[in-house]
């Protein structure tokens, strides 16, 4: 009887872990699509350069995500024709990014500043990891 209970518990736990993974994968895929959509509509000339985290250490990934989330608020649409698409895409991106607090020695300001398109490419690179 004990073995049966243990087996049922293991089966339940493993099925829960398997259902959580596809949700995260789908979320990251949607994030990548959203970033790619932004790359085509973002203004890249005469704009503020953004702090761009590249290759954050393991303990600083969520801090890097927070930097990207803050940086997306500073992005501007390429022209007025793409403004509504751009605004909607930014809203979707803000909703998709989840940040967990962590202790990290580096801050957003410690990263090099880059153009918006380079910023988005680095963001996509981090999501792919």
PLY file of the C-alpha trace (Angstrom):
ply
format ascii 1.0
element vertex 129
property float x
property float y
property float z
element edge 128
property int vertex1
property int vertex2
end_header
0.00 0.00 0.00
2.84 2.37 0.87
4.48 1.79 -2.49
1.25 2.53 -4.28
0.86 5.85 -2.46
4.46 6.80 -3.22
3.99 5.83 -6.87
0.83 7.96 -7.11
2.59 10.93 -5.53
5.54 10.63 -7.92
3.22 10.31 -10.89
1.26 13.39 -9.82
4.40 15.49 -9.24
5.96 14.49 -12.55
2.76 15.27 -14.47
2.62 18.72 -12.85
6.23 19.43 -13.83
5.57 18.40 -17.42
2.55 20.68 -17.75
4.45 23.69 -16.38
7.33 23.44 -18.87
5.28 23.83 -22.09
3.61 26.94 -20.67
6.99 28.60 -20.09
8.23 27.55 -23.52
5.12 29.03 -25.15
5.59 32.24 -23.16
9.21 32.59 -24.30
8.23 31.92 -27.92
5.59 34.64 -27.68
8.17 36.98 -26.15
10.53 36.34 -29.07
7.78 37.03 -31.62
6.90 40.25 -29.85
10.53 41.39 -29.80
10.87 40.60 -33.52
7.73 42.65 -34.21
9.21 45.56 -32.29
12.48 45.41 -34.23
10.64 46.31 -37.42
8.72 49.26 -35.94
11.24 50.85 -33.56
13.01 54.12 -34.34
16.75 53.64 -34.40
18.04 57.11 -35.32
18.18 60.24 -33.17
17.06 58.37 -30.06
18.36 57.77 -26.57
20.84 54.91 -26.29
19.73 52.18 -23.90
21.64 50.18 -21.28
21.90 46.75 -22.87
22.66 43.71 -20.70
24.74 41.14 -22.53
25.71 37.77 -21.13
24.52 38.38 -17.55
25.92 36.00 -14.97
23.55 33.31 -13.68
22.52 35.25 -10.59
21.67 38.37 -12.57
19.31 37.12 -15.29
16.17 38.57 -13.71
17.97 41.86 -13.11
18.84 41.90 -16.82
15.17 41.21 -17.62
14.20 44.19 -15.44
16.68 46.34 -17.40
15.10 45.22 -20.66
11.62 45.88 -19.31
12.60 49.40 -18.25
14.38 49.98 -21.57
11.33 49.04 -23.63
9.46 51.94 -22.03
11.97 54.32 -23.66
11.54 52.89 -27.17
9.83 55.06 -29.77
7.91 54.10 -32.93
9.64 54.59 -36.26
6.81 56.79 -37.58
3.20 57.70 -36.89
1.90 54.98 -39.24
3.19 52.19 -36.98
2.33 53.95 -33.72
-0.77 51.89 -32.85
0.96 48.58 -33.66
4.01 49.70 -31.71
1.97 50.71 -28.65
0.06 47.43 -28.65
3.30 45.44 -28.97
4.85 47.28 -26.01
1.77 46.49 -23.89
2.00 42.81 -24.80
5.70 42.78 -23.98
5.17 44.38 -20.56
2.51 41.77 -19.75
4.73 38.85 -20.76
7.83 39.79 -18.78
7.86 38.46 -15.25
10.61 39.46 -12.86
11.67 37.76 -9.66
13.77 39.70 -7.17
17.35 38.56 -6.81
20.58 39.82 -5.36
22.86 40.99 -8.09
25.91 43.20 -7.86
25.42 44.81 -11.26
22.76 47.38 -12.08
21.26 48.48 -15.38
23.60 51.45 -15.50
26.63 49.16 -15.42
25.80 47.84 -18.90
26.96 49.47 -22.13
24.51 51.74 -23.96
23.42 50.66 -27.44
20.90 51.59 -30.11
17.31 50.36 -29.77
17.70 47.67 -32.46
20.87 46.31 -30.81
19.01 46.48 -27.49
16.18 44.33 -28.88
18.61 41.85 -30.45
20.35 41.39 -27.09
16.95 40.97 -25.43
16.03 38.24 -27.92
19.41 36.56 -27.34
18.76 36.46 -23.58
15.28 34.98 -24.09
16.72 32.25 -26.34
19.04 31.16 -23.53
0 1
1 2
2 3
3 4
4 5
5 6
6 7
7 8
8 9
9 10
10 11
11 12
12 13
13 14
14 15
15 16
16 17
17 18
18 19
19 20
20 21
21 22
22 23
23 24
24 25
25 26
26 27
27 28
28 29
29 30
30 31
31 32
32 33
33 34
34 35
35 36
36 37
37 38
38 39
39 40
40 41
41 42
42 43
43 44
44 45
45 46
46 47
47 48
48 49
49 50
50 51
51 52
52 53
53 54
54 55
55 56
56 57
57 58
58 59
59 60
60 61
61 62
62 63
63 64
64 65
65 66
66 67
67 68
68 69
69 70
70 71
71 72
72 73
73 74
74 75
75 76
76 77
77 78
78 79
79 80
80 81
81 82
82 83
83 84
84 85
85 86
86 87
87 88
88 89
89 90
90 91
91 92
92 93
93 94
94 95
95 96
96 97
97 98
98 99
99 100
100 101
101 102
102 103
103 104
104 105
105 106
106 107
107 108
108 109
109 110
110 111
111 112
112 113
113 114
114 115
115 116
116 117
117 118
118 119
119 120
120 121
121 122
122 123
123 124
124 125
125 126
126 127
127 128
